[in-house]
Amino acid sequence: MNLRVAVKEDCPRLLDLVHELALFEKAPEEVTVTLDEFEEAGFGNKPVWKAFVVESDGVIVGFALYYIRYSTWKGCRMYLEDLIVTESWRGKGVGKLLFDRLIQEARELGFNGMTWQVLDWNEPAINFYKKYEAAIDAGWLNASLSKQQILS
């Protein structure tokens, strides 16, 4: 397994994994980002995300994508948007490799912590994060506006 920083040429495979995750999370129709939008957000004039990938024999089998979040209570924090390992590679250390690299990155960049979301029914993910003694909050509800709502 090889761990490295993602490059623009990885984006089609990363989006394939995003679609795989959306199927797993029972929401495939929710993925609306285009490849162009994804590439621009990561590698355009104003990149907003960074990712690490793990590959085996030249094929990306997992990735972790983060961006910087600012908390008025805590300051700059890493926000882990997705940690995805393709199904056939789960349980083989890919997630640990990625998560440990994120912790190292957060430390190197001087972030005041790291946050992310996990679905309450995703027991394997919850158990994975508990191995790191992560605090999993209850009581917060997600809120959002769609692109259509913003435009109308």
LINFEN-V769302 format. One record per helix or strand of 2 or more residues. SS is the DSSP state (H for helix, E for strand). FROM is the first residue (numbers start at 0). LEN is the number of residues. If there is no record, write none. Layout:
ss->(SS	SS)
from->(FROM	FROM)
len->(LEN	LEN)
This chain:
ss->(E	H	H	H	E	E	E	H	H	E	H	H)
from->(1	7	27	34	49	58	74	86	93	113	122	146)
len->(4	17	3	9	7	13	11	3	15	3	8	5)
